[in-house]
């Protein structure tokens, strides 16, 4: 049982590390004007990882998805990605952390 617990914790740490790298890549792409409108949500997820959560929004935007560091909660930079009905990236908003 302890071996399984150790393996599970290692897998969780790998997941957190992947998510952190994805968020840093997303933030960097936004800062360098590399994020492109119209790319699919599937490509966004593949490149930057899973969002923290997504929620339905108003037309013409169908979904708003939050990305942030997985290890920081309240004092983290946040990126909101907005997808249209075809799950194409419509726009985004970057909110720096309040320091």
C-alpha positions as CSV (number, residue, x, y, z in Angstrom):
1,X,0.0,0.0,0.0
2,X,2.9,2.4,0.8
3,X,4.4,1.7,-2.6
4,X,1.2,2.6,-4.4
5,X,0.9,5.8,-2.3
6,X,4.4,6.7,-3.2
7,X,3.8,6.0,-6.9
8,X,0.6,8.0,-6.7
9,X,2.4,11.0,-5.2
10,X,5.1,10.9,-7.8
11,X,2.4,10.9,-10.6
12,X,0.7,13.8,-8.9
13,X,4.0,15.7,-8.8
14,X,4.6,15.0,-12.5
15,X,1.1,16.3,-13.3
16,X,1.7,19.5,-11.3
17,X,5.1,20.0,-13.0
18,X,3.5,19.5,-16.5
19,X,0.7,22.0,-15.7
20,X,3.2,24.6,-14.3
21,X,5.3,24.3,-17.4
22,X,2.2,24.7,-19.6
23,X,1.0,27.7,-17.8
24,X,4.5,29.4,-18.0
25,X,4.5,28.6,-21.7
26,X,1.1,30.2,-22.1
27,X,2.0,33.3,-20.2
28,X,5.2,33.7,-22.2
29,X,3.3,33.2,-25.5
30,X,0.9,35.9,-24.5
31,X,3.6,38.3,-23.4
32,X,5.5,37.7,-26.8
33,X,2.3,38.0,-28.9
34,X,2.6,34.4,-30.0
35,X,-0.9,33.2,-29.0
36,X,-3.1,33.1,-32.1
37,X,-6.8,33.6,-32.3
38,X,-8.7,30.8,-34.0
39,X,-6.7,27.9,-32.8
40,X,-8.7,25.0,-31.5
41,X,-9.3,24.3,-27.9
42,X,-7.8,20.9,-28.5
43,X,-4.5,22.4,-29.6
44,X,-4.5,24.8,-26.7
45,X,-5.0,22.0,-24.3
46,X,-2.3,19.9,-25.9
47,X,0.2,22.8,-25.9
48,X,-0.6,24.4,-22.5
49,X,-2.3,21.6,-20.5
50,X,-5.7,21.4,-18.9
51,X,-7.4,24.5,-17.6
52,X,-8.1,24.8,-13.9
53,X,-11.8,25.1,-14.9
54,X,-14.1,26.2,-17.8
55,X,-17.5,27.8,-17.5
56,X,-20.2,28.8,-20.0
57,X,-20.4,32.5,-20.8
58,X,-22.5,34.9,-23.0
59,X,-22.8,34.8,-26.8
60,X,-20.8,34.9,-29.0
61,X,-18.4,33.3,-26.5
62,X,-19.3,29.8,-25.4
63,X,-16.6,29.1,-22.8
64,X,-14.3,30.9,-20.5
65,X,-11.3,28.8,-19.3
66,X,-9.0,29.7,-16.4
67,X,-5.3,28.9,-16.4
68,X,-3.0,29.6,-13.5
69,X,-0.1,28.1,-11.7
70,X,-1.3,24.8,-10.1
71,X,0.7,25.4,-6.9
72,X,-0.5,29.0,-6.3
73,X,-4.0,29.9,-5.6
74,X,-4.7,33.5,-4.5
75,X,-1.4,35.2,-5.4
76,X,-1.0,33.8,-8.9
77,X,-1.1,35.3,-12.4
78,X,-4.3,34.2,-14.2
79,X,-5.1,33.8,-17.9
80,X,-8.6,33.6,-19.1
81,X,-9.1,32.0,-22.6
82,X,-12.4,32.5,-24.4
83,X,-13.6,30.0,-26.9
84,X,-16.5,30.4,-29.5
85,X,-19.1,27.8,-30.4
86,X,-16.7,26.0,-32.7
87,X,-14.2,25.7,-29.8
88,X,-11.8,28.2,-31.5
89,X,-9.9,30.6,-29.4
90,X,-11.7,34.0,-29.6
91,X,-9.8,36.1,-27.2
92,X,-7.9,36.1,-23.9
93,X,-7.2,38.2,-20.8
94,X,-4.1,38.2,-18.7
95,X,-4.4,39.2,-15.0
96,X,-1.1,39.7,-13.2
97,X,-1.0,38.7,-9.5
98,X,-1.5,41.4,-6.9
99,X,1.9,41.6,-5.2
